[in-house]
Amino acid sequence: MSLEDLNTDKSLAAHFICSARANWNRRCISDSTGKKLNYGQTLTAVIALAEKIDALTKDRQKIGILLPSSVAAALANIAVSLLDKIPVNLNYSLSEKLIKSAVEQSDIKVVLTSRSFAQWYENIDALPGLIFLEDLKNKLSFASKLKAYIKARFISPDVLTNAKKFSPDDLAAIIFSSGSSGIPKGVMLSHNNIFSNVQSIRSVVQLYPDDNVCGVLPFFHSFGFTVSLWLPLIAGLSASYAANPLDGKAVGKIARENNSTILFTSPTFLLSYIRRSEPEDFKTLRLVVVGAEKLKRTIADAFERKFKIRPQEGYGCTELSPVVSINLTKDQGTGKCKVGLKQGTIGMPITGVQVKIVSTETNQDLPAGKEGLLMVKGPNVMLGYLNNKIKTQDVIRDGWYNTGDIASIDEDGFITIKDRLSRFSKIAGEMVPHLGIEQALLKALNTHEPIIAVISIPHPKKGEELIVFHTEKAPDADKLHKILSQSGLPNIWKPRRDNYIKIETLPTLGSGKLDVMKLKKIALAAKKKSKDQINP
């Protein structure tokens, strides 16, 4: 695949139409409710649904979608794209306050959802302009279905997608960041951003017509939006969706019944599969790639022992559409791109993506092996943050996106992530990595379970101070403090004894990432309570 193949002159919806017509009778999408559609049925349903949505959203460009990964969610996203409107998949795992922020930032007045999901989602009444997909389906007459079928079969993709007004840099979706360290930011991704990322993945991963993607990642997450939705649809593969990625039993059933061959997921979700899925569930998998957070070797080992396939670590950011690199075994490559495997790294950049390391102090380029900020450039770099030019300019300079991750690149081009810059504390002038402290504790405890988390909060004299959260499955604070006290870590890395906080479970976001903001609030509240008790 050449670099020219990464760019597009058609919208994502137009690419899907072409793919659907080329694979008309082949399976396309299915989900845990038992719904199954082939490509022809999917395209017909999308066109019929789009007509109903258009009638109710004539003056609205941004359309909210509140649905778990499912056939309904896929149809809603494609239909909105077909109308040349902007889908905004809302993160239903966030608090009502953060969802309201996303709705207000996007100026969303209409939200597509389903009655079955609305019964589960307790904050549904707080959302504006609810449109239930079941109601639209019930209003489809035989004549409208026939009309949609004829359009699906015979009308030009250019006509169906209003191609005359299309530009590759048109906004294709707004994906809100996870909010792990603040108010979620609206990331604006173009058609070319997402299409180029799909094509780059295809250039390094050998895909086959019978491949089935086990779609566990939610569409409000950029990883899920690209690899679970648009990648299979454009490449002519099939996808089987799971509404709850943490339900290992249900995910295993979907993978088994659909003979899934590809699984894109996160390390947190892998833990659920290790616990609750059966070895037979994943026997047809030939590729497992994880992202969103660092893959601990103990988790990879445990998954490989049970399912006889080793998950490989990839890397990406919402702002990068999202994939930057994939660590692949050599037989996964097509031979057209230099790929390979180095354990402990996140692999090499995918086709068309450039990376470099710069100094955190001077912003100067650093040589191979040196640690610094990871910068990324390519057609996958976002258009910018929604309504926030200042933050956009802070992270994109001369086309290079500042990931905020501390990393190094070796002489062979393999990238190793050390930690998020935001997960470092500057104490007495020294950068202290939270991940390093967590790993020291987990190694001493001989576990890969998420039972330890380290964060920092402001300190009046030192600048910041370290806080260790530990769940009920971890030892008590005295033992944890003793482990670190006797470790070979620098003294400045060792939290004070009274900075250990017990918590029932570590909070996570919908993507599986640690909810750092929630932990900071708990820590600050605990500190305030302690101070009030000392000074009543």
Beta strands, then each sheet from edge to edge (+ up, - down):
strand 1: 27-31
strand 2: 36-38
strand 3: 62-65
strand 4: 86-89
strand 5: 111-113
strand 6: 130-132
strand 7: 171-176
strand 8: 186-190
strand 9: 212-215
strand 10: 238-241
strand 11: 262-265
strand 12: 287-290
strand 13: 312-316
strand 14: 323-326
strand 15: 348-349
strand 16: 354-358
strand 17: 372-377
strand 18: 384-385
strand 19: 396-397
strand 20: 400-409
strand 21: 415-420
strand 22: 424-427
strand 23: 430-433
strand 24: 452-459
strand 25: 463-470
strand 26: 500-502
sheet 1: 2+ 1- 10- 9- 11- 12- 13- 14+ 15-
sheet 2: 4+ 3+ 5+ 6+
sheet 3: 7+ 8- 18+
sheet 4: 16+ 17- 20+ 19-
sheet 5: 16+ 17- 20+ 21-
sheet 6: 22+ 23-
sheet 7: 24+ 25- 26-
end
